[in-house]
Amino acid sequence: MTKSILFSLTLVFITIACFAQDYYGNNRKQWLQKAEQYKPKLIITEKKPLKVVDIVPDTQSFQKYKAVDVSPIDSLYSMPFRLKKEITIDFGEHLTGYFSFSVRSTGLAADGPLRFKLTFGEVPSEVAVSFDSYKEGLSRAWLQDEVVSVMYVPQTVTLPRRLAFRYIKIELLGSSPYYDFNIHDMKCMAQTSAKNIPEELPQAVDPMIRKIDRVGLNTLKECMQTVYEDGPKRDQRLWIGDLYLEALGNNYSYKQYDLTKRCLYLLAGLSDLNGYLLATVIENPVPRAQDKQFLYEYALLYNVTLKDYLEATGDMETVKDLWPVAKKQLDIVRTNVKANGLMDFEKVKKDWWVFFDWKEDLYKEVPLQGVSIFALKESYKLAQLLGKEKEVADLPALTNKMIKAARKNLYNRKTGLFVGTGDKQISYASQIWMILSGVTSKAEGKKALSALTTTQDVCYPGTPYMYHYYIQSLIDCGMNLEAKEALVNYWGGMIAKGADTFWEAYDPTNDFISPYDFYPINSYCHAWSCTPVYFIRKYPEIFQK
Amino acid sequence: MTKSILFSLTLVFITIACFAQDYYGNNRKQWLQKAEQYKPKLIITEKKPLKVVDIVPDTQSFQKYKAVDVSPIDSLYSMPFRLKKEITIDFGEHLTGYFSFSVRSTGLAADGPLRFKLTFGEVPSEVAVSFDSYKEGLSRAWLQDEVVSVMYVPQTVTLPRRLAFRYIKIELLGSSPYYDFNIHDMKCMAQTSAKNIPEELPQAVDPMIRKIDRVGLNTLKECMQTVYEDGPKRDQRLWIGDLYLEALGNNYSYKQYDLTKRCLYLLAGLSDLNGYLLATVIENPVPRAQDKQFLYEYALLYNVTLKDYLEATGDMETVKDLWPVAKKQLDIVRTNVKANGLMDFEKVKKDWWVFFDWKEDLYKEVPLQGVSIFALKESYKLAQLLGKEKEVADLPALTNKMIKAARKNLYNRKTGLFVGTGDKQISYASQIWMILSGVTSKAEGKKALSALTTTQDVCYPGTPYMYHYYIQSLIDCGMNLEAKEALVNYWGGMIAKGADTFWEAYDPTNDFISPYDFYPINSYCHAWSCTPVYFIRKYPEIFQK
């Protein structure tokens, strides 16, 4: 970045600060300084590819492709490549970092440049299918194919882009007929800020649970960079929803609380001038929030994350410092709840992105009510821990009123299921959020969750993000066996399909599900799917027996 | 390049040196050191694009495309680019160097990466036609299209590849729908080792001659890098044939004799173990000759270049140092001449690449005889200048014998034209080399050259390289008017078609001529076409009147 741009950005910021009122005033600067102060050092590890593979069509495999071993990697290093033209290599694990390779002539002087296309895949299909058909919803530049000109040989080439991958397809697009060459010394300088070694699960634990835990730890580790990223391939940045679940996982594994602290400060420092949190922060080249990205429940989940952080660390100083932010987010509920205690769904939808899940047909009125109650309750607990309950003295009454409203307006006593006032869709999300918010009793929750499995046309979860809340709701209702079974079936299902890290989107019945209508752009190492780590370690009596 | 590769190369070299006899022994090391010592410093100049252009189809224009002005460059810098998607810019002149550009958001935080394709063209057609159809003869990687991922915004991107271009087409291949951006601050850090300012031609000189001279100087300047390159786009390296003509041009313009000296030393230092010169040298990552690239007349033209260098500089020390190389090259003629004084064309063809021109159908027996005699004569002159004629005492008799053999076997007295013994093709090349070698009298030469213009099925020159020798032969025969007319028609013809620098291949009747069956891979700034600079300035009485 040029100095002039930095200077312009600074000017814009100063201008805004001068003419608009900034809710947090001088706190903001100090919060950003603290975020910088707690920025973790990355651990760099040199990783080498293990073998040459073929990615072959296979109807039985995930997304209809599988990797088949061809030969050890050394076979490539001595192979004249000019007529070979294409090869795929396998690092044997998911990596996030900088890839480099070397080229050398097999004998004759290299008289002309080489041109390669390198395609990086977290899963086999990514290096097999064409990216050409992607109609941009997200930037096509997230897809990890790079074209490289190597203007002289021998040379070592390091791609300037940080990549997330296990497989690399190397295609030769240009070469001189006057010499042949080897590709050799391929490596990835892999990076993560996860430096602690999580405690091992006891040997006696079910092997599948151990596998799920291992893949969950890998997922979290790969997403732990200088922030908790949502995914190291895409979007490579901090989202509050991912932060919430990553911090949960971290609390029970790596226990690197400074990273959570950094993220909490970063989000606070980059909140909008009215004091509301933006859902996502981009770190490079200078940290800033994504404008206009107000995501309703993510702003509220910040408070829950802060409370969890306090419980895990006892760091009163930080949490008191950030308490004004949590307190302000409560206004999101206060200003959007109707007199009858129901959230004003139509109004919220106008001002906020209401997410909950990548599930286009999900009707979100009930989850909105649920997450709002959940956030108020957790925020009140936070206030109590800080001795600040007087500052939010309206919360208990407000919470009760909203619970009553939910029970009165959203609960079908006959079916035992919660449905909206505007749409009678029966969804997992609705039941889950009514349970997590304590609108239901344990028994009612159990009934609702059980009913889901025998009801037709249910809207089921589309992502591990929603599935996390499903597992939690099962546990909250005392459905421990079902919780374990669901966790093993869902996350174990990804492992059975070859996952090295857990995915952004997973539907056991559809390998090609994609929030972006193009499954190769999905993130296959996605933070919000790491939470088996949390469940397995928080509830050993359920998952380790 | 890694140290281990450098070490391996050194080992190979030492091994060869230990087990094979090296004709030049210890001289080689010292020659390479001197080549390094005279490596010129590059002059770097920041250049900015002038305007936005459209490259539009136009049947009247060179290669059926022309650049049409659209707007000043500033209009681009303030233009939101996301929906614009494609633009072409014009630097207004041919440049060789490193291109960079910056991107910045138009306002909203940039939340995703950008992907661009940048295509660099020396001529308009290069940025208009697709490169996909190129069937590799040379490396496709020479074609100057680069795909660039810009992982965060704002950012300044510098392409790692040195490029040669006037036009750049920028295509947006990927962007996020959540922000727009500007491209701005485009520049090229242009480089050349030409630092001297050649003398201006008098104002009274014919404007077309002045234009040709200016474009010739630009061509030479762009090719003057750390060696005399053949072309800064392709092959970016030193060939003896190009060196010969560039040094001629340099002697009458930039007068940077150290560059000639460096190239002479480099070629000597990298000659093969038997003492024969290889035709071409690649500088990076470590200087080395292209193996097996023995080009008959290029090896001999080294001697002529050395003689010209001595005449231009009086640098006896260098030329005496390199005299063993020139002396050894004479064996190429001695070992390939038959008892009757004719070159053994069939034998030479087996061991050497006989080039003369990019002209597939050219029959090369007569030019081979001619260039051999020419080289012997020039080498003898060199020996005389050094006082070494006793070391090559056989040359005068050998030369005479070969001239007589040519007149006896290759001359058709009736037509006044030279033709081969194996093929009766009438070519410019045959007449030209018989004249340059002094096989003909002036009158005979004039008759031959004149006859060419009225004879059917003549093989005419395919490149400015051959055309250089044509102009010289016209001058040598006293056909001054014809020389001027030919120079103006041929090189002026390129200017009329829009040339900023002179081209590798030019046929006034065919814009699509290509030695590689794909005209976009032609070099459009090619050293061997710079020699109008030499003619105009060496022969002011012909060209400046």
Interface residues (C-beta under 8 A of the other chain):
Chain A: M1 T2 I5 S102 R104 G107 L108 A109 A110 D111 G112 P113 L114 R115 E136 G137 L138 S139 R140 A141 W142 L143 E146 V147 S149 V150 M151 Y152 P154 Q155 T156 R161 R162 L173 G174 S175 S176 P177 Y178 D185 D235 Q236 R237 T280 I282 N284 P285 R288 A289 Q290 D291 K292 Q293
Chain B: M1 T2 I5 S102 R104 G107 L108 A109 A110 D111 G112 P113 L114 R115 E136 G137 L138 S139 R140 A141 W142 L143 E146 V147 S149 V150 M151 Y152 P154 Q155 T156 R161 R162 L173 G174 S175 S176 P177 Y178 Y179 D185 D235 R237 T280 I282 N284 P285 R288 A289 Q290 D291 K292 Q293
